[in-house]
Amino acid sequence: MAINFLLVDALNLIRRVYAAQPGEDGPERTERALTASGHSIQRALQECRPTHAVCVFDSQEPGWRHQLYPGYKAKHPPMPSALELRLAMFVEAFLKIGVPSLTLPALEADDIIATLARKVALRKGNVVILSTDKVFFQLSSDQIKVRDHFQKRDLDHSYVMEKFQVQPGQFVDFLALSGDRTNSIIGVPTVGPKTAAKLLTEFGNLDNVLSAANTIKGKLGERLCKHVEEARMSQSLMRLRDDIELGLNLKSFRYSH
C-alpha cells in the first residue's frame, strides 16, 4: 500500500489556533486552544486520509541556524507563557486522537519534516505538510504538497508560481534575495519580492544573479555586489535540511483509522 504521510508543523498550528482564541494569555485560553487544535487535527485526518501521521515540534534548544547566525528569529514573538507551560497537554491530546508527536534535540520541526518528506518521496509515497510557513514551498513537488489547514487549500506548484512568480525550486534563492522577516533573515537590503522574482526569472538562480551583479546597472547592481555574503548566508539559513539521520522507522507513525 502506498504511503500517504501527514506531517503536521505542530507549533505553527497550535500558535495560530491559540492566537484566534479570545481573552488574555492564561489557562482558560489554552484550554480553548487545546480543544480547537484537537478538532483541527481530526479534520486534517478526515481531509487528507493518511496512512501515516505525526505532529512535529521544534526543540527548545538552539539549533544549527542559531549557531550560524545568532540573529536568527531574533524578532520572533515569544510563545505565550501559559501555552508553553501546557504543551505536554497538546501532545497527549494528539496521541489520544491517534497521532504521535516528535521532537528531537536541537532540531527545528522544519528540518525534521523536510527529512521525513524526502524519505517518503524516495519510496514513491505522498506527503502533505500541514503548515502556513512558506519555507516549505521549496519542497513542493508532485509527491509533496503544502496544505493551509485554515484556508482548506493546497499551496502547490501553481500557487507558488502565481503568488511569487518563481518555481518552488527557486524559492530558497527568492528568500535569500528578498529576506524573510518572520525569521529575521535580511536577504539583500531593499530587494523586495518583485525584484527578487525578476532577477531569478532572468538569471535562474542565486549563483547566477551574484555572478552577474557587476553587470547590473544602477543601485541594484551595487547592492547585490555589496551584500553577497548576506545573500549566501540567507540562502544557507532558508534551505531546509532533508538529510538528517533521524534513527526512526516510518512504522512508528502508522495511523489507524
Residue, then its C-alpha position, 0 to 999 in steps of 0.5 A: m500500500a502506498i504511503n500517504f504521510l501527514l506531517v503536521d508543523a505542530l507549533n505553527l498550528i497550535r500558535r495560530v489556533y491559540a492566537a484566534q482564541p479570545g481573552e488574555d494569555g492564561p489557562e482558560r485560553t489554552e484550554r480553548a486552544l487545546t480543544a480547537s487544535g484537537h478538532s483541527i487535527q481530526r479534520a486534517l485526518q478526515e481531509c487528507r486520509p493518511t496512512h501515516a501521521v505525526c505532529v512535529f515540534d521544534s526543540q527548545e534548544p538552539g539549533w544549527r541556524h542559531q549557531l550560524y547566525p545568532g540573529y536568527k528569529a531574533k524578532h520572533p514573538p515569544m510563545p505565550s507563557a501559559l501555552e508553553l507551560r501546557l504543551a505536554m497537554f497538546v501532545e497527549a491530546f494528539l496521541k489520544i486522537g491517534v497521532p504521535s508527536l516528535t521532537l528531537p534535540a536541537l532540531e527545528a520541526d522544519d528540518i525534521i519534516a523536510t527529512l521525513a518528506r524526502k524519505v517518503a518521496l524516495r519510496k514513491g509515497n505522498v506527503v502533505i505538510l500541514s503548515t502556513d510557513k512558506v519555507f516549505f514551498q521549496l519542497s513542493s513537488d508532485q509527491i509533496k504538497v503544502r496544505d493551509h489547514f485554515q484556508k482548506r487549500d493546497l499551496d502547490h506548484s501553481y500557487v507558488m508560481e502565481k503568488f511569487q512568480v518563481q518555481p518552488g525550486q527557486f524559492v530558497d534563492f527568492l528568500a535569500l534575495s528578498g529576506d524573510r522577516t518572520n525569521s529575521i533573515i535580511g536577504v539583500p537590503t531593499v530587494g523586495p519580492k518583485t525584484a527578487a522574482k525578476l532577477l531569478t526569472e532572468f538569471g535562474n538562480l542565486d549563483n547566477v544573479l551574484s555572478a552577474a551583479n557587476t553587470i547590473k546597472g544602477k543601485l541594484g547592481e551595487r547592492l547585490c555586489k555589496h551584500v553577497e555574503e548576506a545573500r549566501m548566508s540567507q540562502s544557507l539559513m532558508r534551505l531546509r535540511d532533508d538529510i538528517e539521520l533521524g534513527l526512526n522507522l516510518k512504522s512508528f507513525r502508522y495511523s489507524h483509522 
